[in-house]
Amino acid sequence: MKDGIHPNLYNCKVYHNGEVVMEVGSTQPEMHVEVWSGSHPFFTGKQQFIDAAGRVEKFQRKFQGNYFQKKK
């Protein structure tokens, strides 16, 4: 390897919610992640329903009443 052209490698600690979840080799000394396999519903099997924008209520308001009846 040539001197001076390669980045420094660190034993990087990966944090999720302030907790170390794994250690990897990286050019950064530490990483903070929002989603990882231990917290994602696909891998954990726990489904979370989050309706922050009120999408369900918006859909119900839009299609309420006689919206689906045939127009004459």
Order of alpha helices (4+ residues) and beta strands (2+ residues): beta-beta-beta-alpha-alpha
